């Protein structure tokens, strides 16, 4: 048995959630799960249909993008995952999809406005959209530079990756992360749902105002604040 069996299983199970949740078509997405103690992560192999995957197919890669274990080529987005794991040390899992509504907002180069309490249950700010990458970044080490495009946009906005666990990359698609691969998938599903709601909101009322601060504060803190009372103890 592999020395990395635990994260292989985590990555496999998380990847299998993407088609179940309607977040991917064909092979348009990937999930990775990290083992910080060993300095590696498990990620979906490139271009393999979900129905053909098994835990043993997951590829083990280190934070410098070296394949440590695996017979298949890792996802083409592996370098982006490696950059984020290397620099954002509290991430346990990463998801990249081309989900319909999230990707539509990314293609429009627009952050997803915080219109309602569903959004505020998870974030207190708009879901950010990084600008399209510069030509020199695209022509260079593209997937590697995508990781820095994400991190640089967070730095420019003064956002914490621990508090905002999702982003759109302009003209590309969403990335999400979390303490675990399972949480990263959850965040990906939340992003897609909120993206769809925001689009419908703007179609119904192009002048729809953003959610007022008092409701943002109330809905976020009742789930995440010191006195949170959502759910069970």
N, CA, C and O of each residue as an XYZ file, in Angstrom:
932
protein
N       0.844     -1.212      0.000
C       0.000      0.000      0.000
C       0.876      1.258      0.000
O       1.946      1.281      0.609
N       0.420      2.272     -0.673
C       1.152      3.523     -0.765
C       1.304      4.191      0.604
O       0.428      4.084      1.462
N       2.426      4.878      0.789
C       2.627      5.678      1.999
C       1.727      6.904      2.020
O       1.636      7.600      3.032
N       1.068      7.165      0.906
C       0.224      8.355      0.781
C      -1.246      7.975      0.581
O      -2.028      8.758      0.042
N      -1.610      6.779      1.013
C      -2.947      6.269      0.749
C      -4.040      7.167      1.306
O      -5.089      7.327      0.681
N      -3.807      7.750      2.469
C      -4.838      8.579      3.105
C      -5.222      9.766      2.229
O      -6.406     10.015      2.003
N      -4.212     10.509      1.727
C      -4.567     11.680      0.911
C      -5.018     11.262     -0.489
O      -5.755     12.001     -1.142
N      -4.591     10.099     -0.956
C      -5.116      9.598     -2.225
C      -6.613      9.351     -2.125
O      -7.371      9.708     -3.026
N      -7.033      8.741     -1.025
C      -8.461      8.482     -0.817
C      -9.212      9.797     -0.655
O     -10.281      9.977     -1.239
N      -8.655     10.727      0.142
C      -9.300     12.033      0.320
C      -9.497     12.733     -1.027
O     -10.580     13.237     -1.323
N      -8.435     12.756     -1.836
C      -8.519     13.436     -3.137
C      -9.511     12.735     -4.055
O     -10.278     13.389     -4.762
N      -9.498     11.415     -4.046
C     -10.435     10.660     -4.888
C     -11.879     10.959     -4.507
O     -12.696     11.278     -5.371
N     -12.194     10.859     -3.234
C     -13.574     11.084     -2.787
C     -14.022     12.510     -3.089
O     -15.163     12.737     -3.494
N     -13.126     13.463     -2.893
C     -13.474     14.854     -3.176
C     -13.694     15.071     -4.666
O     -14.639     15.756     -5.057
N     -12.836     14.496     -5.503
C     -13.018     14.620     -6.950
C     -14.341     14.026     -7.403
O     -14.998     14.573     -8.289
N     -14.733     12.912     -6.804
C     -15.973     12.262     -7.202
C     -17.210     13.075     -6.851
O     -18.287     12.840     -7.398
N     -17.057     14.036     -5.934
C     -18.178     14.910     -5.592
C     -18.463     15.944     -6.687
O     -19.589     16.431     -6.797
N     -17.468     16.277     -7.483
C     -17.649     17.347     -8.475
C     -18.736     17.032     -9.495
O     -19.619     17.863     -9.706
N     -18.709     15.856    -10.140
C     -19.814     15.562    -11.059
C     -21.143     15.370    -10.347
O     -22.189     15.723    -10.891
N     -21.120     14.813     -9.129
C     -22.365     14.630     -8.382
C     -23.041     15.958     -8.081
O     -24.268     16.048     -8.067
N     -22.238     16.986     -7.842
C     -22.768     18.309     -7.510
C     -22.997     19.175     -8.745
O     -23.396     20.333     -8.622
N     -22.750     18.628     -9.925
C     -22.950     19.383    -11.157
C     -21.932     20.481    -11.375
O     -22.222     21.478    -12.037
N     -20.742     20.308    -10.824
C     -19.709     21.343    -10.915
C     -18.750     21.123    -12.074
O     -17.966     22.013    -12.405
N     -18.801     19.941    -12.701
C     -17.903     19.677    -13.825
C     -18.662     18.996    -14.955
O     -19.664     18.314    -14.740
N     -18.156     19.201    -16.160
C     -18.598     18.482    -17.349
C     -17.370     17.762    -17.904
O     -16.291     18.346    -18.002
N     -17.542     16.489    -18.267
C     -16.422     15.698    -18.780
C     -15.272     15.695    -17.753
O     -15.428     15.154    -16.659
N     -14.129     16.292    -18.096
C     -12.992     16.296    -17.163
C     -12.599     17.722    -16.787
O     -11.432     17.999    -16.508
N     -13.579     18.625    -16.780
C     -13.292     20.053    -16.580
C     -13.133     20.417    -15.105
O     -13.875     21.268    -14.614
N     -12.204     19.811    -14.387
C     -12.012     20.193    -12.996
C     -11.072     19.251    -12.282
O     -10.722     18.193    -12.805
N     -10.661     19.636    -11.080
C      -9.758     18.817    -10.294
C      -9.792     19.234     -8.830
O     -10.086     20.382     -8.497
N      -9.487     18.279     -7.972
C      -9.360     18.519     -6.541
C      -8.026     17.936     -6.087
O      -7.576     16.918     -6.612
N      -7.397     18.586     -5.112
C      -6.203     18.032     -4.483
C      -6.378     18.044     -2.973
O      -7.156     18.828     -2.430
N      -5.638     17.157     -2.298
C      -5.637     17.062     -0.838
C      -4.191     16.982     -0.382
O      -3.391     16.260     -0.977
N      -3.846     17.723      0.680
C      -2.447     17.872      1.086
C      -2.125     17.063      2.341
O      -2.988     16.832      3.187
N      -0.866     16.637      2.443
C      -0.286     16.103      3.685
C       0.864     17.024      4.045
O       1.957     16.908      3.491
N       0.620     17.931      4.963
C       1.618     18.939      5.325
C       2.861     18.308      5.940
O       3.976     18.753      5.670
N       2.684     17.287      6.755
C       3.816     16.651      7.422
C       4.795     16.054      6.410
O       6.007     16.074      6.622
N       4.262     15.525      5.314
C       5.097     14.900      4.291
C       5.448     15.848      3.149
O       6.254     15.509      2.283
N       4.841     17.041      3.146
C       5.153     18.036      2.128
C       4.717     17.656      0.734
O       5.399     17.970     -0.242
N       3.565     16.971      0.629
C       3.067     16.525     -0.673
C       1.556     16.696     -0.737
O       0.894     16.906      0.280
N       1.024     16.601     -1.950
C      -0.423     16.575     -2.117
C      -0.794     15.550     -3.179
O       0.009     15.204     -4.045
N      -2.030     15.074     -3.088
C      -2.580     14.140     -4.073
C      -3.530     14.912     -4.970
O      -4.325     15.720     -4.491
N      -3.448     14.664     -6.280
C      -4.281     15.401     -7.225
C      -4.762     14.469     -8.339
O      -4.128     13.460     -8.646
N      -5.882     14.830     -8.925
C      -6.460     14.057    -10.025
C      -5.506     14.010    -11.220
O      -4.853     15.006    -11.530
N      -5.423     12.871    -11.885
C      -4.632     12.810    -13.120
C      -5.309     13.575    -14.243
O      -6.532     13.715    -14.264
N      -4.517     14.063    -15.163
C      -5.011     14.909    -16.243
C      -5.863     14.131    -17.241
O      -5.467     13.071    -17.725
N      -7.049     14.684    -17.541
C      -7.866     14.203    -18.641
C      -8.490     12.838    -18.470
O      -8.950     12.253    -19.451
N      -8.524     12.305    -17.250
C      -9.120     10.988    -17.012
C     -10.580     11.175    -16.594
O     -10.840     11.902    -15.635
N     -11.531     10.553    -17.271
C     -12.943     10.688    -16.895
C     -13.177     10.255    -15.449
O     -12.541      9.320    -14.962
N     -14.074     10.926    -14.785
C     -14.327     10.653    -13.369
C     -14.769      9.215    -13.133
O     -14.398      8.600    -12.133
N     -15.565      8.682    -14.059
C     -16.071      7.323    -13.874
C     -14.966      6.274    -13.986
O     -15.163      5.119    -13.607
N     -13.819      6.670    -14.500
C     -12.709      5.727    -14.645
C     -11.689      5.827    -13.509
O     -10.735      5.051    -13.463
N     -11.885      6.763    -12.609
C     -10.898      7.008    -11.551
C     -10.987      5.999    -10.419
O     -12.043      5.421    -10.160
N      -9.853      5.796     -9.747
C      -9.786      5.054     -8.492
C      -8.806      5.796     -7.587
O      -8.038      6.622     -8.080
N      -8.805      5.530     -6.281
C      -7.835      6.189     -5.392
C      -6.389      6.006     -5.856
O      -5.576      6.920     -5.725
N      -6.071      4.837     -6.393
C      -4.699      4.575     -6.824
C      -4.273      5.425     -8.010
O      -3.078      5.550     -8.279
N      -5.237      6.018     -8.732
C      -4.912      6.875     -9.864
C      -4.442      8.263     -9.444
O      -3.837      8.976    -10.244
N      -4.714      8.658     -8.194
C      -4.304      9.978     -7.736
C      -2.778     10.083     -7.761
O      -2.074      9.144     -7.389
N      -2.283     11.235     -8.205
C      -0.845     11.446     -8.359
C      -0.320     12.243     -7.172
O      -0.934     13.230     -6.767
N       0.801     11.825     -6.618
C       1.412     12.512     -5.486
C       2.493     13.459     -5.998
O       3.386     13.057     -6.744
N       2.398     14.726     -5.584
C       3.284     15.781     -6.072
C       3.776     16.589     -4.876
O       3.034     16.775     -3.911
N       5.033     17.079     -4.927
C       5.509     17.937     -3.846
C       5.226     19.400     -4.178
O       4.694     19.706     -5.245
N       5.583     20.305     -3.262
C       5.235     21.712     -3.417
C       6.073     22.423     -4.476
O       5.818     23.584     -4.795
N       7.076     21.727     -5.025
C       7.859     22.267     -6.135
C       7.480     21.614     -7.457
O       8.204     21.715     -8.448
N       6.324     20.939     -7.454
C       5.736     20.346     -8.660
C       6.487     19.112     -9.166
O       6.419     18.783    -10.350
N       7.191     18.443     -8.281
C       7.841     17.192     -8.651
C       6.915     16.019     -8.350
O       6.380     15.928     -7.245
N       6.719     15.126     -9.306
C       5.911     13.946     -9.073
C       6.675     12.990     -8.160
O       7.793     12.578     -8.468
N       6.068     12.654     -7.056
C       6.673     11.768     -6.057
C       6.221     10.329     -6.266
O       6.993      9.387     -6.089
N       4.948     10.177     -6.648
C       4.400      8.837     -6.860
C       3.226      8.935     -7.825
O       2.428      9.869     -7.746
N       3.122      7.975     -8.731
C       1.991      7.930     -9.649
C       2.419      7.516    -11.037
O       3.502      7.871    -11.503
N       1.557      6.761    -11.691
C       1.867      6.267    -13.035
C       1.258      7.149    -14.118
O       1.564      6.987    -15.300
N       0.390      8.087    -13.716
C      -0.280      8.954    -14.680
C       0.224     10.390    -14.554
O       0.776     10.781    -13.525
N       0.027     11.159    -15.605
C       0.389     12.578    -15.591
C      -0.600     13.340    -14.714
O      -1.808     13.157    -14.864
N      -0.126     14.189    -13.805
C      -1.060     14.932    -12.945
C      -1.812     16.006    -13.721
O      -1.447     16.345    -14.846
N      -2.857     16.532    -13.113
C      -3.662     17.597    -13.711
C      -2.796     18.698    -14.294
O      -1.729     19.006    -13.763
N      -3.254     19.286    -15.380
C      -2.520     20.399    -15.989
C      -2.489     21.623    -15.080
O      -1.687     22.532    -15.297
N      -3.347     21.659    -14.071
C      -3.376     22.782    -13.121
C      -2.529     22.516    -11.883
O      -2.599     23.281    -10.921
N      -1.739     21.461    -11.883
C      -0.989     21.062    -10.691
C      -0.065     22.160    -10.189
O       0.062     22.353     -8.980
N       0.580     22.881    -11.093
C       1.504     23.932    -10.660
C       0.792     25.027     -9.867
O       1.365     25.595     -8.937
N      -0.448     25.319    -10.232
C      -1.217     26.318     -9.477
C      -1.465     25.818     -8.064
O      -1.284     26.564     -7.102
N      -1.876     24.573     -7.928
C      -2.088     23.987     -6.608
C      -0.796     24.035     -5.790
O      -0.814     24.400     -4.615
N       0.325     23.666     -6.417
C       1.603     23.620     -5.705
C       1.999     24.997     -5.168
O       2.463     25.114     -4.034
N       1.815     26.035     -5.984
C       2.139     27.398     -5.551
C       1.297     27.796     -4.347
O       1.825     28.335     -3.373
N      -0.001     27.538     -4.402
C      -0.884     27.929     -3.301
C      -0.556     27.154     -2.031
O      -0.538     27.737     -0.947
N      -0.297     25.854     -2.142
C       0.088     25.075     -0.957
C       1.390     25.584     -0.351
O       1.532     25.647      0.870
N       2.329     25.944     -1.201
C       3.650     26.368     -0.722
C       3.590     27.692      0.028
O       4.320     27.892      0.999
N       2.726     28.592     -0.418
C       2.702     29.943      0.149
C       1.571     30.177      1.151
O       1.691     31.035      2.026
N       0.484     29.429      1.035
C      -0.640     29.578      1.962
C      -0.701     28.318      2.821
O      -1.322     27.324      2.445
N      -0.056     28.374      3.964
C       0.262     27.165      4.719
C      -0.913     26.549      5.466
O      -0.778     25.458      6.020
N      -2.053     27.213      5.495
C      -3.202     26.661      6.217
C      -4.220     25.994      5.303
O      -5.275     25.564      5.768
N      -3.924     25.901      4.021
C      -4.828     25.240      3.085
C      -4.630     23.730      3.162
O      -3.499     23.244      3.179
N      -5.752     22.985      3.209
C      -5.688     21.530      3.222
C      -6.200     20.883      1.952
O      -5.931     19.709      1.700
N      -6.940     21.643      1.145
C      -7.476     21.115     -0.110
C      -7.782     22.261     -1.056
O      -8.091     23.368     -0.615
N      -7.697     22.001     -2.360
C      -7.949     23.004     -3.396
C      -8.832     22.390     -4.479
O      -8.672     21.223     -4.840
N      -9.764     23.192     -4.991
C     -10.639     22.775     -6.090
C     -10.561     23.807     -7.206
O     -10.570     25.015     -6.966
N     -10.484     23.304     -8.419
C     -10.612     24.160     -9.608
C     -11.664     23.549    -10.507
O     -11.571     22.373    -10.862
N     -12.667     24.333    -10.883
C     -13.690     23.859    -11.808
C     -13.915     24.905    -12.892
O     -13.415     26.027    -12.822
N     -14.682     24.499    -13.891
C     -15.208     25.438    -14.881
C     -16.729     25.394    -14.798
O     -17.420     25.305    -15.812
N     -17.234     25.458    -13.568
C     -18.671     25.434    -13.336
C     -19.329     26.610    -14.066
O     -18.734     27.679    -14.201
N     -20.545     26.401    -14.529
C     -21.174     27.311    -15.491
C     -21.281     28.749    -14.997
O     -20.812     29.669    -15.668
N     -21.886     28.951    -13.843
C     -22.175     30.319    -13.399
C     -20.934     31.015    -12.862
O     -20.713     32.194    -13.137
N     -20.128     30.297    -12.102
C     -18.886     30.885    -11.630
C     -17.979     31.290    -12.782
O     -17.377     32.363    -12.765
N     -17.889     30.425    -13.775
C     -17.051     30.716    -14.935
C     -17.610     31.878    -15.748
O     -16.846     32.667    -16.303
N     -18.931     31.991    -15.823
C     -19.533     33.119    -16.554
C     -19.129     34.453    -15.924
O     -18.798     35.403    -16.633
N     -19.157     34.520    -14.595
C     -18.713     35.739    -13.917
C     -17.230     35.991    -14.168
O     -16.821     37.134    -14.368
N     -16.415     34.922    -14.160
C     -14.983     35.072    -14.432
C     -14.757     35.590    -15.846
O     -13.903     36.449    -16.067
N     -15.527     35.064    -16.810
C     -15.394     35.512    -18.192
C     -15.837     36.964    -18.357
O     -15.330     37.683    -19.218
N     -16.780     37.383    -17.530
C     -17.218     38.780    -17.547
C     -16.259     39.696    -16.789
O     -16.411     40.917    -16.801
N     -15.261     39.085    -16.126
C     -14.267     39.815    -15.330
C     -14.922     40.632    -14.219
O     -14.547     41.775    -13.957
N     -15.910     40.011    -13.575
C     -16.662     40.695    -12.534
C     -16.639     39.908    -11.225
O     -16.844     38.695    -11.218
N     -16.391     40.604    -10.131
C     -16.570     40.006     -8.810
C     -18.052     39.723     -8.604
O     -18.902     40.412     -9.168
N     -18.360     38.724     -7.809
C     -19.758     38.360     -7.554
C     -20.255     39.177     -6.367
O     -19.782     38.985     -5.246
N     -21.216     40.099     -6.598
C     -21.651     41.005     -5.525
C     -22.359     40.263     -4.396
O     -23.008     39.240     -4.614
N     -22.222     40.795     -3.201
C     -22.900     40.221     -2.045
C     -24.314     40.812     -1.976
O     -24.543     41.844     -1.345
N     -25.241     40.140     -2.632
C     -26.613     40.609     -2.722
C     -27.504     40.114     -1.591
O     -28.444     40.805     -1.199
N     -27.219     38.923     -1.060
C     -28.182     38.337     -0.135
C     -27.552     37.582      1.019
O     -26.332     37.475      1.143
N     -28.440     37.062      1.861
C     -27.989     36.415      3.093
C     -27.336     35.053      2.836
O     -26.535     34.597      3.652
N     -27.662     34.402      1.726
C     -26.984     33.148      1.395
C     -25.487     33.393      1.226
O     -24.661     32.631      1.728
N     -25.155     34.452      0.524
C     -23.765     34.860      0.344
C     -23.152     35.215      1.700
O     -22.039     34.792      2.011
N     -23.877     35.987      2.502
C     -23.357     36.458      3.786
C     -23.190     35.336      4.813
O     -22.438     35.487      5.776
N     -23.883     34.219      4.616
C     -23.669     33.072      5.492
C     -22.247     32.532      5.368
O     -21.770     31.816      6.249
N     -21.567     32.880      4.265
C     -20.243     32.318      4.005
C     -19.144     33.358      3.880
O     -17.986     33.072      4.185
N     -19.488     34.560      3.438
C     -18.501     35.620      3.228
C     -19.109     36.967      3.594
O     -20.326     37.147      3.544
N     -18.246     37.910      3.961
C     -18.715     39.272      4.242
C     -18.369     40.232      3.112
O     -18.617     41.433      3.218
N     -17.796     39.711      2.031
C     -17.367     40.552      0.905
C     -17.812     39.912     -0.410
O     -18.244     38.759     -0.439
N     -17.700     40.669     -1.486
C     -17.910     40.100     -2.814
C     -16.910     38.953     -3.040
O     -15.811     38.961     -2.485
N     -17.297     37.986     -3.848
C     -16.332     36.963     -4.255
C     -15.402     37.615     -5.274
O     -15.851     38.017     -6.348
N     -14.108     37.725     -4.950
C     -13.220     38.518     -5.812
C     -12.970     37.875     -7.160
O     -13.055     36.657     -7.319
N     -12.658     38.726     -8.126
C     -12.272     38.270     -9.464
C     -10.929     38.901     -9.801
O     -10.839     40.116     -9.977
N      -9.895     38.089     -9.892
C      -8.582     38.595    -10.288
C      -8.627     39.015    -11.748
O      -9.345     38.398    -12.535
N      -7.891     40.033    -12.128
C      -7.888     40.446    -13.535
C      -7.251     39.371    -14.415
O      -6.509     38.522    -13.921
N      -7.537     39.407    -15.702
C      -6.864     38.481    -16.618
C      -5.350     38.636    -16.502
O      -4.844     39.728    -16.242
N      -4.646     37.544    -16.697
C      -3.199     37.555    -16.528
C      -2.516     38.344    -17.642
O      -3.006     38.398    -18.770
N      -1.386     38.951    -17.314
C      -0.596     39.684    -18.297
C      -0.008     38.722    -19.330
O       0.182     37.537    -19.055
N       0.274     39.251    -20.519
C       0.765     38.409    -21.611
C       2.038     37.665    -21.237
O       2.202     36.498    -21.593
N       2.952     38.340    -20.512
C       4.214     37.690    -20.175
C       4.007     36.528    -19.210
O       4.766     35.559    -19.232
N       2.973     36.623    -18.357
C       2.657     35.520    -17.456
C       2.048     34.358    -18.236
O       2.356     33.196    -17.970
N       1.191     34.674    -19.190
C       0.533     33.645    -19.997
C       1.550     32.914    -20.872
O       1.497     31.690    -20.997
N       2.468     33.657    -21.471
C       3.452     33.064    -22.368
C       4.534     32.304    -21.617
O       5.221     31.456    -22.187
N       4.679     32.611    -20.345
C       5.709     31.965    -19.541
C       5.218     30.665    -18.914
O       4.644     29.812    -19.592
N       5.449     30.528    -17.624
C       5.061     29.321    -16.888
C       3.613     29.505    -16.430
O       3.355     29.817    -15.268
N       2.679     29.309    -17.352
C       1.287     29.763    -17.192
C       0.614     29.287    -15.906
O       0.114     30.102    -15.132
N       0.598     27.981    -15.676
C      -0.117     27.466    -14.504
C       0.564     27.896    -13.201
O      -0.108     28.166    -12.206
N       1.882     27.959    -13.211
C       2.636     28.459    -12.056
C       2.258     29.909    -11.773
O       1.990     30.278    -10.629
N       2.240     30.719    -12.815
C       1.913     32.143    -12.652
C       0.467     32.354    -12.228
O       0.155     33.359    -11.590
N      -0.426     31.420    -12.574
C      -1.818     31.536    -12.136
C      -1.911     31.570    -10.619
O      -2.721     32.311    -10.061
N      -1.089     30.773     -9.950
C      -1.065     30.799     -8.484
C      -0.692     32.168     -7.955
O      -1.276     32.641     -6.981
N       0.282     32.811     -8.594
C       0.698     34.141     -8.146
C      -0.337     35.207     -8.509
O      -0.487     36.193     -7.789
N      -1.043     35.016     -9.610
C      -2.125     35.941     -9.950
C      -3.179     35.939     -8.848
O      -3.694     36.991     -8.470
N      -3.494     34.758     -8.340
C      -4.467     34.626     -7.254
C      -3.938     35.291     -5.983
O      -4.638     36.092     -5.363
N      -2.727     34.967     -5.602
C      -2.161     35.517     -4.357
C      -1.976     37.030     -4.436
O      -2.243     37.745     -3.470
N      -1.522     37.509     -5.580
C      -1.308     38.950     -5.729
C      -2.610     39.727     -5.629
O      -2.643     40.827     -5.077
N      -3.699     39.148     -6.172
C      -4.984     39.847     -6.105
C      -5.475     39.909     -4.659
O      -6.028     40.924     -4.234
N      -5.279     38.847     -3.915
C      -5.647     38.880     -2.496
C      -4.845     39.945     -1.756
O      -5.389     40.681     -0.933
N      -3.559     40.022     -2.052
C      -2.722     41.032     -1.400
C      -3.181     42.438     -1.776
O      -3.242     43.321     -0.920
N      -3.500     42.647     -3.041
C      -3.941     43.974     -3.490
C      -5.246     44.399     -2.827
O      -5.453     45.581     -2.550
N      -6.129     43.427     -2.573
C      -7.415     43.730     -1.944
C      -7.341     43.741     -0.428
O      -8.300     44.138      0.234
N      -6.221     43.311      0.132
C      -6.088     43.223      1.587
C      -6.925     42.110      2.181
O      -7.373     42.212      3.323
N      -7.145     41.041      1.416
C      -7.966     39.924      1.877
C      -7.098     38.819      2.466
O      -5.937     38.655      2.090
N      -7.673     38.071      3.387
C      -7.013     36.909      3.967
C      -7.565     35.639      3.330
O      -8.780     35.460      3.242
N      -6.671     34.757      2.885
C      -7.114     33.490      2.295
C      -7.774     32.588      3.330
O      -8.473     31.639      2.974
N      -7.553     32.882      4.614
C      -8.184     32.093      5.674
C      -9.651     32.479      5.855
O     -10.453     31.680      6.339
N      -9.995     33.701      5.467
C     -11.354     34.190      5.627
C     -12.151     34.122      4.324
O     -13.357     33.877      4.349
N     -11.495     34.334      3.203
C     -12.139     34.256      1.886
C     -11.506     33.072      1.167
O     -10.348     33.131      0.753
N     -12.276     31.996      1.022
C     -11.711     30.745      0.527
C     -12.117     30.468     -0.931
O     -12.331     29.323     -1.328
N     -12.213     31.538     -1.704
C     -12.624     31.366     -3.099
C     -12.263     32.595     -3.909
O     -12.159     33.704     -3.385
N     -12.073     32.368     -5.218
C     -11.758     33.472     -6.124
C     -12.117     33.056     -7.548
O     -12.169     31.870     -7.874
N     -12.362     34.055     -8.381
C     -12.463     33.857     -9.825
C     -11.183     34.403    -10.449
O     -10.657     35.419     -9.995
N     -10.683     33.740    -11.478
C      -9.571     34.285    -12.254
C     -10.146     34.782    -13.570
O     -10.740     34.007    -14.320
N      -9.979     36.044    -13.853
C     -10.600     36.690    -14.999
C     -10.358     35.953    -16.305
O      -9.228     35.578    -16.616
N     -11.426     35.749    -17.069
C     -11.434     35.025    -18.341
C     -11.112     33.547    -18.189
O     -10.941     32.843    -19.184
N     -11.027     33.071    -16.948
C     -10.683     31.674    -16.721
C     -11.831     31.004    -15.970
O     -12.818     30.606    -16.588
N     -11.719     30.873    -14.646
C     -12.719     30.089    -13.911
C     -12.446     30.188    -12.412
O     -11.493     30.850    -12.000
N     -13.281     29.531    -11.585
C     -13.115     29.603    -10.129
C     -12.031     28.674     -9.577
O     -11.729     27.619    -10.136
N     -11.465     29.117     -8.458
C     -10.650     28.285     -7.579
C     -11.195     28.456     -6.165
O     -11.555     29.562     -5.762
N     -11.253     27.359     -5.417
C     -11.641     27.421     -4.010
C     -10.677     26.568     -3.202
O      -9.952     25.737     -3.748
N     -10.680     26.785     -1.899
C      -9.805     26.010     -1.017
C     -10.452     25.928      0.364
O     -11.493     26.534      0.615
N      -9.819     25.170      1.248
C     -10.347     25.019      2.595
C      -9.391     24.220      3.453
O      -8.338     23.784      2.988
N      -9.765     24.030      4.711
C      -8.939     23.256      5.636
C      -8.787     21.814      5.187
O      -7.793     21.162      5.506
N      -9.772     21.314      4.446
C      -9.742     19.957      3.909
C     -10.200     19.993      2.464
O     -10.772     20.983      2.007
N      -9.945     18.909      1.749
C     -10.449     18.813      0.379
C     -11.971     18.842      0.374
O     -12.582     19.433     -0.516
N     -12.578     18.206      1.364
C     -14.039     18.196      1.465
C     -14.592     19.612      1.612
O     -15.597     19.959      0.991
N     -13.929     20.432      2.442
C     -14.384     21.818      2.624
C     -14.161     22.630      1.351
O     -14.967     23.501      1.024
N     -13.095     22.356      0.644
C     -12.848     23.064     -0.614
C     -13.945     22.766     -1.633
O     -14.371     23.656     -2.370
N     -14.404     21.507     -1.674
C     -15.522     21.155     -2.560
C     -16.792     21.876     -2.124
O     -17.526     22.417     -2.952
N     -17.044     21.880     -0.821
C     -18.200     22.621     -0.290
C     -18.153     24.079     -0.757
O     -19.156     24.622     -1.220
N     -16.987     24.702     -0.633
C     -16.850     26.102     -1.045
C     -17.080     26.277     -2.537
O     -17.627     27.294     -2.967
N     -16.669     25.296     -3.331
C     -16.897     25.358     -4.775
C     -18.384     25.324     -5.099
O     -18.850     26.049     -5.978
N     -19.133     24.474     -4.381
C     -20.583     24.400     -4.581
C     -21.262     25.682     -4.132
O     -22.203     26.145     -4.776
N     -20.792     26.264     -3.024
C     -21.346     27.536     -2.552
C     -21.105     28.631     -3.581
O     -22.014     29.395     -3.907
N     -19.881     28.708     -4.090
C     -19.563     29.732     -5.095
C     -20.497     29.620     -6.294
O     -21.034     30.623     -6.765
N     -20.690     28.397     -6.787
C     -21.534     28.221     -7.967
C     -22.983     28.630     -7.691
O     -23.623     29.259     -8.534
N     -23.494     28.277     -6.525
C     -24.870     28.633     -6.169
C     -25.032     30.137     -6.039
O     -25.989     30.711     -6.559
N     -24.101     30.773     -5.348
C     -24.168     32.226     -5.165
C     -24.002     32.948     -6.505
O     -24.644     33.971     -6.745
N     -23.143     32.418     -7.374
C     -22.962     33.011     -8.706
C     -24.264     32.985     -9.500
O     -24.611     33.958    -10.168
N     -24.980     31.865     -9.422
C     -26.257     31.746    -10.132
C     -27.283     32.710     -9.547
O     -27.990     33.387    -10.294
N     -27.370     32.779     -8.228
C     -28.311     33.690     -7.578
C     -28.018     35.138     -7.946
O     -28.938     35.915     -8.201
N     -26.743     35.504     -7.975
C     -26.374     36.887     -8.284
C     -26.748     37.253     -9.720
O     -27.228     38.356     -9.980
N     -26.526     36.324    -10.648
C     -26.908     36.575    -12.040
C     -28.408     36.779    -12.162
O     -28.855     37.717    -12.822
N     -29.192     35.905    -11.527
C     -30.648     36.036    -11.582
C     -31.103     37.335    -10.924
O     -32.044     37.974    -11.395
N     -30.444     37.723     -9.847
C     -30.792     38.974     -9.166
C     -30.611     40.162    -10.101
O     -31.475     41.034    -10.191
N     -29.481     40.187    -10.792
C     -29.234     41.309    -11.704
C     -30.168     41.294    -12.912
O     -30.498     42.347    -13.457
N     -30.592     40.108    -13.327
C     -31.539     40.035    -14.435
C     -32.912     40.548    -14.014
O     -33.588     41.233    -14.781
N     -33.316     40.216    -12.801
C     -34.613     40.673    -12.299
C     -34.601     42.169    -12.025
O     -35.553     42.885    -12.335
N     -33.485     42.626    -11.429
C     -33.370     44.047    -11.083
C     -31.926     44.499    -11.309
O     -31.085     44.319    -10.429
N     -31.625     45.085    -12.475
C     -30.260     45.515    -12.764
C     -29.713     46.531    -11.762
O     -28.500     46.716    -11.660
N     -30.611     47.190    -11.023
C     -30.167     48.155    -10.005
C     -30.251     47.591     -8.583
O     -30.273     48.351     -7.614
N     -30.295     46.292     -8.460
C     -30.411     45.681     -7.132
C     -29.257     46.131     -6.237
O     -28.095     46.053     -6.634
N     -29.578     46.603     -5.031
C     -28.509     47.044     -4.119
C     -27.836     45.861     -3.453
O     -28.412     44.778     -3.345
N     -26.622     46.082     -3.013
C     -25.947     45.049     -2.233
C     -26.602     44.924     -0.860
O     -27.304     45.829     -0.407
N     -26.365     43.810     -0.220
C     -26.897     43.549      1.110
C     -26.354     44.584      2.095
O     -25.172     44.926      2.052
N     -27.213     45.077      2.977
C     -26.745     46.088      3.916
C     -25.878     45.465      5.011
O     -25.989     44.280      5.326
N     -25.014     46.304      5.575
C     -23.983     45.830      6.493
C     -24.548     45.081      7.697
O     -23.957     44.100      8.146
N     -25.676     45.530      8.217
C     -26.228     44.892      9.407
C     -26.619     43.446      9.130
O     -26.427     42.577      9.980
N     -27.168     43.183      7.941
C     -27.545     41.820      7.585
C     -26.312     40.962      7.274
O     -26.281     39.774      7.596
N     -25.302     41.567      6.650
C     -24.045     40.838      6.430
C     -23.474     40.378      7.764
O     -23.132     39.208      7.936
N     -23.378     41.298      8.691
C     -22.808     40.999     10.006
C     -23.623     39.931     10.734
O     -23.060     38.983     11.280
N     -24.937     40.084     10.743
C     -25.810     39.138     11.447
C     -25.669     37.730     10.875
O     -25.472     36.777     11.629
N     -25.765     37.590      9.569
C     -25.766     36.249      8.974
C     -24.398     35.582      9.041
O     -24.311     34.367      9.217
N     -23.338     36.357      8.903
C     -22.016     35.745      9.007
C     -21.726     35.325     10.444
O     -21.238     34.221     10.687
N     -22.024     36.201     11.389
C     -21.652     35.914     12.777
C     -22.516     34.839     13.409
O     -22.062     34.155     14.326
N     -23.744     34.668     12.951
C     -24.562     33.620     13.551
C     -24.071     32.225     13.162
O     -24.428     31.233     13.797
N     -23.250     32.163     12.115
C     -22.645     30.881     11.721
C     -21.180     30.779     12.129
O     -20.679     29.687     12.398
N     -20.482     31.944     12.174
C     -19.029     31.893     12.340
C     -18.499     32.733     13.504
O     -17.316     32.639     13.831
N     -19.335     33.543     14.130
C     -18.878     34.409     15.200
C     -18.704     33.676     16.525
O     -19.001     32.487     16.633
N     -18.222     34.395     17.523
C     -18.000     33.813     18.846
C     -19.292     33.259     19.440
O     -19.283     32.227     20.110
N     -20.389     33.943     19.192
C     -21.671     33.481     19.720
C     -22.509     32.741     18.693
O     -23.738     32.783     18.746
N     -21.861     32.071     17.768
C     -22.574     31.379     16.691
C     -23.600     30.393     17.250
O     -23.334     29.665     18.207
N     -24.778     30.392     16.624
C     -25.838     29.508     17.107
C     -26.476     28.693     15.980
O     -27.501     28.044     16.190
N     -25.880     28.721     14.796
C     -26.373     27.888     13.697
C     -25.881     26.464     13.883
O     -24.723     26.244     14.238
N     -26.756     25.499     13.645
C     -26.363     24.102     13.732
C     -26.373     23.563     15.164
O     -26.918     24.182     16.077
N     -25.761     22.405     15.329
C     -25.741     21.731     16.625
C     -24.377     21.836     17.275
O     -23.359     21.957     16.593
N     -24.364     21.789     18.565
C     -23.100     21.813     19.294
C     -22.372     20.478     19.115
O     -21.280     20.293     19.654
